[in-house]
Amino acid sequence: MESSPVMHPREQAPWRGDKMGKATLFESARLLVGLNAFEPGQEHAVHSHAGMDKLYYVIDGAGTFLMAGRELPMRAGEMLVAPDGIPHGVRNDSAARLLVLVVLAPAP
């Protein structure tokens, strides 16, 4: 029996107490779709991807997204795109969990 193509990201959130949780929801040669799950105080250090664009979509919570030296507060329902080679990162400086859908194209 084939599984449904419909996904429920909240049900697959990889919460961890020691560091940001990461889960891959879909991957092909062209696209990677994943989840980043941040407990309060957790972060993903500033980094960049050569030859890839990255999209962040906040599913739940709020945090500070770092891009090209700027601090951008974001909350559920908001989206940010980090183009190829632009330094970016995420910090959950709130008191609640932060769940972010991430899309990388092309896939790493």
C-alpha positions, 0 to 999 in steps of 0.5 A: 500500500502506498503512503499518502503524499500529504504531510503533517510537519508538526507530527514529525517535529524532532524536539531535542533537549541538547541541540536543534532537532533536524528532520528530512521530510522529502529529498531529491536531487533538486530539492530538500524539505526539512524541519528545524525544531528549536527549544527555547535558547537553541540556535543554528549558527550563522552559515551559508550554502554555496550554490543553494537557496534556502527558504525558512517558513515559521510553522509555530513560535517566534525567533530571530533570523539572522541574515547578512548581518541583520537580525530579523524577528519572525513568527508563525506564518512568516517566511524568509529566503536566504539566497545562494551564498548569503550568511544566515542562521536562527536563534530561538530567543523566546520562551516557547518552542520554534518550529521551522520548515526549511527548503533547500534548492538544489538539494545538498 
